[in-house]
Amino acid sequence: MRGGAAAVKSGSRPPWLGLGAAVWLQVTGGGSSTFALYSHALKVALGADQRRLALLGVACDVGENLGLLPGVLCNRLHPALLLLIGAGACLLGYGTAWLLVSGAAPALPYWLIWFALCLAANGGAWLATAVLVTNMRNFPLSRGAVAGILKGYSGLSAAVYTELYTGVLRDSPTSLLLLLTLGVPAICFLTMYFVRPCEPSLVETNAEQVHFMFAQMASVLLGVYLVGATVLDHVVTLNNIINYSLVAIMVLLLFAPLAIPLKMTLFPRRKGPSESSECSDNGHTEPLLPSSSESNLGNFEEYDSMDIDILLAEGEGAIKPKRRRPRRGEDFRFREAILKADFWLLFAIYFVGVGAGITVLNNLAQIGIAAGAVDTTISLSIFSFCNFFGRLGGGAVSEYLVRARTLPRSVLIICTQVVMIITYLLFSLGLRATLYVSVALLGICYGVQFSVIISISSELFGLKHFGKIYNFIALANPVGAFLFNTLTGYVYDLEVERQKAGMVDTDIACHGPNCFRLTFYVLSGAACLGTLLSTVLTVRVRPVYQMLYAGGSFSQPRSSAH
């Protein structure tokens, strides 16, 4: 069932219109990635130490990846209802944090703020599930490209909010939280009509490839622009007119993916005979798949007389047909997927790679201060752009690997884990000169793993229960973040106490490489483990990818097609 009882929209334009709307939802729903911009304000308002602040970052990770419920409901509810629930969660969660930071409700307890941030980030999980599952099903033959584009724009979320933070909100954490409180629900209401199930095309065309390339190039242009605007704001003092102009250009670039359905409307393309199975704009569609009777007749000669008797008995209800266990590449039920070693290998890889990466992101403000870089916005903007570049590039490069070389997408994960080993050692130096390079490398590696694991899980276990399966794998993120953040906060606070011993100083920040050195040594060791696990997974799934992409394009298994 796709989106509950919702009617499936036919035509070639609605899927692209939904993808354009999904871009806005992915950008606005990534508010949890801006934690570094308002974390210090929360720390001051609560009077918390670094360990308690790190746990607030974990709350964002838990909420963002606690997507089992939306994963279950995405097969039963229309995507608009999922977006409505997500909007309500963001309104309540970010609204509570705004009450604390603004001083409107200064007596709010720590546990309530932890729950509020978890709820707000979970709103983003509802939004992400609605748009990702819907668009992956609307474009089943281009999963890598879709995952790369959507997760790429999600990765740009921090840079978009940073541009608004510096250009319009005047570096005010209070104003940023108010924007998140009201802005996310507003975007949900404006776009929810367009995110809907559509009839997928099961024939690849050159026009579709050009459209995906345009969407990818538009997102790259937006990413480059955001980094340039952030750096410009720190090099030159800009007046209000220039700041608002920069934000207006950013908004126009966010509208770029909607140029695809607009072009299809203004310049409709006549379809050739080879594209008869695609969706038509007048609502008429040819059968996408052969009926069960046709497919059975095609293979009828393969059965002997006993097989025919059994088939007839099953058809008359005399014998209950026995369900064959799915093979990798077919549609798995959730309880079938969790029995597979590949599932838990993906979980462990996600735990090590993404869980460690989000730990650095949550502590980016304190890492910068320790290295002598007080301003967090440049580091966050660089991480956001490189995270986006990794997500988009991970989808595009992995698509090339599977189509041209029939290599598993997990080959990219091996490469990123090796780079992360070196990156964490660079971080451990605690030098301002290497800080931005380390942040950039980590952002790329983090982004690649994020998008590639989405595509891998859909290819190994199918799209029918993809929402539930992927959201369970995503739980590895907060589990890893909790463990690594706990270590980070403990080591940081010990160093703060050592530095402040015998001194009368109200500064609660830690300075120098010792603040995070042990943490980064541990993360580097974890990346070594991730490299080993990724290699094992690659060896295991190589035959699956040789089967799925033997002809140079995705070949959907028969049992998954029904």
N, C-alpha and C positions, 0 to 999 in steps of 0.2 A: 504494500500500500504506500502511495507516495503522497505525503501531506494530508493524510486522513481522507475525508470524503470530498476533498476539493477537486473541482473539475480541472483536468489537465489542459493547459492552454496550448493551442496549435499555432503554427506559423513560424517563420524563421526569425522574426524580429523580437518576440517576447523573451527568449533566452538571453539575448544580448542586452535588452533593456533591464532584465533582472540582474545581470552581471554588473552593469553600470551602477544600479542602486546598491548592490552588495559592496561595491568599492567604498561608498560613503559610510555604510554601516560598519565595515571593517575598520575604517579610520577612526570613526567616533567611538566605536566600542573598545578601542585599545587604551582606554584611560588609565588602566592599571599600570601601564608602562611609564606613566608620568610620576610615579611615586617619589622619585628622586627630587622632583621640583617642589613638592610640599612636605617631604619627610622631615626636614629640619623644623618647619613650623609645627608639625605634630609633636616632635620631640620636645620643643620648648613648652607647648601648651600642656602636655602631659607631665613634664618634668621627668621624662624617661631616660634610662641609660641606653647604650648601644644594643645590648641584648634584647631589651624590650622593643626597641625600634626595629631591630632585625625581624622580630616575630610579627610586627605589623606588616613588613614586606612579605613575610610568609603568608599572611592572611590574604594578600592580593593574589599570590600564586595559587593558594588553595581554592579561592573563589573562581579564578580564571580557568582552572583546570578541573573543577568539579562539575563536569558536564554529563554525568551519567543520566540524570533525569531528563535534560533536554535531548540527549541521545536516544532515550527510550521513547519519548513523546514525539520525536520528529517524524515517526512513521504513523502517528495517530492524529496529530494536530496540524492544521494549516500553518505554514511558516509565519503568517502574520500574527498568529496567537503567540508563537514563541517570541517574536519581536516585542509584543505587548508585555509579556512577562519580564523580559530583559529590561525594558524601559522602566517598569515599576521598580525593579531591583536597584537600578542605577539611581533613580530618584531618591529612594529611601537611604541607600548606602552613602552616596556622596553628600546627600543633604545633611546627614548626621555628622560627617566629618567637617562640613562647612560650619555647622553650628558651633563646634568646638573651636576651630581655628579663628573664626570671626569674633569669638567672645560672646555670642548670643546665648550660649549655654556652656559656660566655662567649667561646670562641675561634672561633666560627663565622665564616667569611669573608663578605665583602660579596656576592660573586657568588652564594653559596648562599642568602642571605636574599632577594636579588632574584628568584631562581628560585622560592623558596618562596612569596613573595607572589604571583608570577605564577600558580603552581599553585593556590593557595588561591582566588584570584579566578576562575580558570578553572573551578573547581568550581561557582561561582555561575552560570557560563555554561551548564553542563550542566543545572543545575536550571531556569534560565530557559527554555532551549530546550524541555525536556520539557513544562513546564506551558503555555508560550505556544502552541506548535504544537498541542498536544493540545486546548486550550480554544478556539483560533481555529477549529479544524475541528469541534469539538462545537457551536459557535455561529456558523456561517458567515454568517448574516444580521445579526449584531450585532458586527462586527469592531471598530468604533470603541469601543463600550462595553466589550468584553472587554479590548482593549488598554489602554484608559484605567484600568480597575479593576486589572488585574494590574500594570501598570507604575506605577500610583499607589501601591499597597501596597509595591512595590519601592522607590519613592521615600521611603516612610515608614520604611524599614529603619534609616536613620541615626538618626532620632528615637527609634525603639523601643530601639535599642542605647544611645543616649544616656541614656534614662530608666533603663535597667538599670545603666548605668555610674555615674550619679550617685546613684541610689536604693538600689541593692543592692550594687554592687561597690566603693563608696567611692572613686570616681575612680582606680581602679587599672588601668593599662594591662595589667599582667600578668594580672590576673583576667579582663579583657575578652578577651585572646587565648586564655586557657584556655576561656572560654565559647564562643568561636567554634570552637575545636578540637573540643570535645565536643558542643556544642549543635546545630550544623548537621547532623552525621550522625544524631543522635538524632531530629530532626524528619523527616529523610528516611525513616528506617525506619518512623516512625509514620504517615506519610501516603502512602507510595508505592503502597499498594494501591488508593487512591481515585482517583489520577490515571491515567485509562485512556481509550481511545477509546470514544465512545458514538455511537449513531445520532443524527445531527443532525435537528432539525426544520426543514423548509423552508417553514413557514407561520408568519408572525409573529402573535402573540397579545397581547392586552392584559395577560394574566397575566405573560408573559415580560417585558414592558416594566416592569411594576410591580416584578418581582423585581430587574431591573437597577437600577432607581431606588433600591430598598432597599439594595442592595449599595453603591451610590455614596454614599448618605447615611450609611451605617454607617462607611464609610472617612473621610468628612468629619468625622464626630463623633470618630473616633479621632485624626485629625490635630489638630483643635482641642484635644482633651484633652491630647495629648502636648506641644504648645507651652505650654499652661497649666501643666502639671505641671513642665516644665523651668523656666519663669519663677518659679513658686512656690518651687521649691527654692533659687533664688538670692536671693529676697526674704526668705524666712522660714527659720529653722533648723528642720528637721524631724527628729523622732525616728525610731527604727527602725520603730516600729509604723505610723506614717503613711507612711513610705517603702514598706514592704511592701504596705500597703493600696493605694497608688497603682499599684504594679506589678500587683497582683491585678486592679484595675479595667481596666488596660490589656489584660491577658490575656483578660478577659471580652469586651472590645470586639473583640478579634481573632477571637473565636468567632462574631461576629455573622453573617457570611455563611452559616454552617451552619444558621442559623434557617430559611433558604429550603427546603432538602430536609426539615428537620424539620416545617415547616408542611405541605409536600406529603404527608408521611406521615400526619400526624395529621388533616389536613382535605383529603382527596383531592377533586379537582375533576372533575366529570363533563364530558367533552368533547362539544362540539357537532358537527354534521355537517361544518361547515367546517374542522374540525381533524382530519379522518380521516387525514391524512398524517403527523401527529405520532407520536412514539414513545408506545407505551402501556405501562402499568406491568406488564401481564401478559406482556410480551415479544413480543406479536404486533404486527407493523407492516404497514402498507399500503405498496405500492411508492412510493418517494420520487420516482422519475424514470421516465419511459417507457422501455421497452426499446428497444434499437437497431432491432429490426424494426418496432416501433410507430412510432418517429419517422421511419423511412425510408418507411413506408407513407403517412404524413401528407404527405410531400413528393413522392410518387412521380409525380404528374402533372406536376411541374416539369421532368422529364427527357425528352429526345427519345429516339428509338430507339437511336442510337449510344451515348448515356449509359447506357441500360439494358443494352446488350451489355457495356459496360465494367464496370458494377457486377456483372453476373452472372459475368464472367470473374474479377474480384477475389474474389468469394465462393467460386469453385471453386479458387482458388489459381493460376490460369493467369497472372494479372498481379499483381505486387506493388503494393499501393496506395501512392501517393505522399503522404507526410505534408505537409499544408499548414502553412506557417509560422504560428505563433499571432499573433493580433492583441492589442493592449493590452487587458487585462481578462480574457484567457484564460490558461490554464495554460502557463507557459513552463518549458522546461528551463533549467538554470543556464547552459549554454553559449549558449543563445539569448538569455537575458536580458542577458548581459554585452556583447552586440553592440548594445544599444539605448542611445541618447543619454540617455533618461530614467533609466536605471540609473546612469550616471556622474554625472548631475546630482544624484541623490539621494545618491550617495557624497560628492560635493563639498560639498553642503549639510550633511551629517552631519559631515564633516571640520571645517568652519568653526564650526558652531553648537555641537555637542556636544563636540568636541575642545577648543574654547576654554573652554567651561563647566566641564569636568572639571579643567582646569588650575587654575582658581580654587578649586575644591573641594579639590584636593590641597594647595594652598598656603594654605588658609583659616586655619590656626593662625598662620602667619607674617604673613599680611595683617592679622590682628587685632592681633598684637603691634606691628606697624609703626604701626597707627593708634591704639595705646594701649589696646586691649581685650585683656587678657591671657587671660581665660577663653574657651576655644574652644567650650564646650558650647552656649551660647546661639546663637552664629552658626550652628553646625552644625544645631541644632534648627530654627532659622528656615529655613535653606536646605532642610532635609529636608521640612518641612511645605509650603513654597511649591513645591518640586519635585514633591511629591505632588499638590498642588492643580493645578499645571500639567499633569501627566500625566492626572489624572482629568478636569479641565476641557477639556483638549485633545481627549480622546476624545469627550466629550459635545457640546462646541461644534462640532467638526468633523462630528459625526453630524448635527447640525441643519443645518449649511451644505449638506451633500451631499443631504439628504432634502428640505429645504424650499426651497433655492435652487439646487440642482445646481451648487454652487460647489466646486471642488477643495479638498481639505483643506490643500493647500499655501498657501492664502490666509493661514491662521493662522501659517505659518512666516514669511511676509513681515512680518506684524505683529510677531512676536517678535524678528526680526532688527533691526527698526528700534528697538525698545525696548532691545535689547542694546547698540546703538551708544551710546545715552544712559547706560545703566548702567555701561559700562566707563569713560566719562568721569567719572561720579560716583566710581567706585573710585579713579581717578587722583588725586583730591583728597587722598586719604589721611587723611580726617577721621573721627574716631570718631562724630560726629553723623550722618554719612551712611552709615556702614558697614552698619548693619542694614537700612536701606532698599535699599541696593545689593544686599545678599545676598538679600533677599526678591524683588526684581525679577528677578535672575539665576536664582533657583531656579524661578520661574514659567516664564520663557522656556525654560530648559533642559528642564523637564518637558514642556512643550507639544511641543517638537520631538521629544523621545524617543518619545512615544506616537503622534504624528501620522505620523511616517515609517514606523512599523510598519504602520499601516493602509494608507498609500499603496502601499507595496511589495507588500502582499498583493492590493490591488485592481488594480494595473497588471500584475502578473506571476503572479497566481493563488496558490492554497494548496497545490497538489500538491508543489511544491519550495520552499515558502516558507521552511522552516528553513534551507536552504542559501543561498538568495538573500539573505535578510535578514541572516544572520550574516556574509556577505561584506561587505555594506554597512556593518555595524557595525564592521568593521576600520578604517574611517575615523576612529573615535573614538581608538584608541591612536596612530594615525599623527599625527593632529592634536595629541594630548596630548604626544607625544614632542617634536615641534618646538616647541610653545609652552612646554612645561616646561623644555626646554633653554635657551631664551631667558630664561625667568623666573629660573632658577637662576643663570645667568651674570650678569645684571644685579644680582640680589640680592647675590651674593658680592662683586662689584666695589664695591657701596655699603658692605658690611660692612668691607672692607679700607680704604676711604676714611675711614669713621667711626672705625676703631680705629687709624689711623695715628698713631704716636707716643704711644699710650696703653697703659697696662698694665691690661688689662681682660679678664676671662675670659668675659664675655658674648659669645656667638656669634650673638646675634640682631641684626637690623637695625631701626632705628627711624626713623620719619618717612616722608613721602610719596614721597621719591626711591627708596625700596626697590623699588617696583613701578610707578612712573609710566610709564616707557618701555614696559613690558610691556602696560599697559592701553591705551596709545595704539595699539600694534600690534593688540591684540584688537579695538579699536573699528574700525580699518581693515578687519580681517577680517570683522566684522559687516556693513560696507558691501558687501563682495564677496558675502556670503551673501544679502543683500537682493536684489542683482541676479540671482543664480543662482535664487533662489526665484521671482522674477517670471517668468523665462524658463520654468521648469518649469510654473508655473501656466498660462501661455498655451498651452504644448504639450499639457497633459493635460485642458484644459477639455472638449474633445469627448468624451473617454473617460468623464468623470463625467456628462455629459449623456446618454450612452448607458446607463450602469450604473444611474443613478437617475432615469431619465425619468419613471417612475410614482410617484415619491415614496418608493420603497423599493428595496432592492438587488435587481437582476435578474441572476441568474447566467448567464453565457454558456453556450450549449449544450455547447461543447467542454470547458468546465471542469467541467461537471456529471458527466461520465462518469468 
